[in-house]
Amino acid sequence: MYTFCPHCGQRYENEPGFFMGAAYVSYALSTGIVLVTAIVLFQFFGDPSPFVYIGMSVGLILLLAPFNFRIARVLYIYLFSGIRYEENPRIIPREKS
């Protein structure tokens, strides 16, 4: 991830270890993936064996890991840092890192 936002110059990591809390958001997203996978398998594939549930859940979690990583950080920074979305932010030159 960038150190600073390319559009507004906001520093993403407010303090050292700020995104450790994003691990909890990532855990919640992974739990949602497992629940949705289990519901879909149960409803549409006639309650397969537990190995199918585990295999599909682990496979989807690994496949969606890059997406999950970024979304968890974005959700965490929006929830806990006070950053708000602006339609037309002013462009601030970012610092080189």
Phi and psi in degrees as a GROMACS rama.xvg file:
@    title "Ramachandran Plot"
@    xaxis  label "Phi"
@    yaxis  label "Psi"
@TYPE xy
-67.5413  153.197  TYR-2
-78.1537  -37.2139  THR-3
-124.309  150.51  PHE-4
-66.0939  130.643  CYS-5
-69.0942  -16.0508  PRO-6
-96.2309  -45.1566  HIS-7
-116.215  -10.3637  CYS-8
84.6485  4.65871  GLY-9
-62.1015  130.376  GLN-10
-76.1249  126.032  ARG-11
-73.7102  -39.6076  TYR-12
-98.8886  101.265  GLU-13
-67.0429  -35.2657  ASN-14
-148.668  160.477  GLU-15
-59.3451  130.775  PRO-16
80.1187  12.1696  GLY-17
-57.0204  -39.1526  PHE-18
-86.4049  8.81031  PHE-19
-62.0294  -33.002  MET-20
-67.6341  -22.6702  GLY-21
-66.3738  -18.4056  ALA-22
-63.29  -34.1476  ALA-23
-68.6718  -38.8629  TYR-24
-65.6619  -41.4495  VAL-25
-61.8103  -40.5687  SER-26
-61.5956  -42.481  TYR-27
-64.3747  -40.8402  ALA-28
-64.7573  -41.1894  LEU-29
-64.7097  -38.5117  SER-30
-62.7349  -40.059  THR-31
-63.3246  -39.0348  GLY-32
-62.1489  -44.277  ILE-33
-63.427  -43.2698  VAL-34
-65.2813  -44.6113  LEU-35
-64.6326  -41.099  VAL-36
-61.1578  -44.7537  THR-37
-63.5567  -42.0509  ALA-38
-65.3089  -44.3473  ILE-39
-63.7664  -44.7164  VAL-40
-63.1867  -40.8365  LEU-41
-67.6795  -44.6277  PHE-42
-73.8885  -40.8909  GLN-43
-105.116  -13.6983  PHE-44
-123.135  16.0043  PHE-45
66.7373  43.2054  GLY-46
54.0781  70.9373  ASP-47
-69.9934  -177.078  PRO-48
-68.851  160.127  SER-49
-59.1391  -28.7485  PRO-50
-65.6888  -31.9903  PHE-51
-69.5991  -42.598  VAL-52
-59.0873  -47.9898  TYR-53
-65.9711  -45.8361  ILE-54
-61.7873  -45.6576  GLY-55
-66.8282  -41.5413  MET-56
-64.1853  -47.9995  SER-57
-64.2182  -41.7976  VAL-58
-60.444  -45.4756  GLY-59
-67.633  -38.2257  LEU-60
-63.3928  -42.9073  ILE-61
-67.6609  -38.4189  LEU-62
-66.4233  -38.071  LEU-63
-94.4096  8.19413  LEU-64
-57.9695  -45.4572  ALA-65
-62.8752  -41.5089  PRO-66
-63.0515  -46.5068  PHE-67
-60.8711  -42.2685  ASN-68
-57.9773  -50.1272  PHE-69
-71.4181  -43.0699  ARG-70
-63.6322  -38.8729  ILE-71
-62.2822  -42.219  ALA-72
-67.2163  -41.0676  ARG-73
-64.3499  -46.4809  VAL-74
-61.3142  -42.0572  LEU-75
-64.0538  -43.7891  TYR-76
-68.2219  -34.6637  ILE-77
-71.8697  -34.7653  TYR-78
-75.1599  -36.9175  LEU-79
-120.355  2.76856  PHE-80
-115.389  -4.88445  SER-81
81.8024  9.47825  GLY-82
-76.3445  135.522  ILE-83
-122.311  149.009  ARG-84
-73.3252  135.246  TYR-85
-120.89  136.387  GLU-86
-60.6073  -48.8071  GLU-87
-129.643  80.4953  ASN-88
-70.8317  151.119  PRO-89
-75.0849  143.138  ARG-90
-81.3596  125.395  ILE-91
-116.823  128.506  ILE-92
-63.9189  131.306  PRO-93
-86.6682  154.514  ARG-94
-79.0854  150.653  GLU-95
-81.6748  138.565  LYS-96
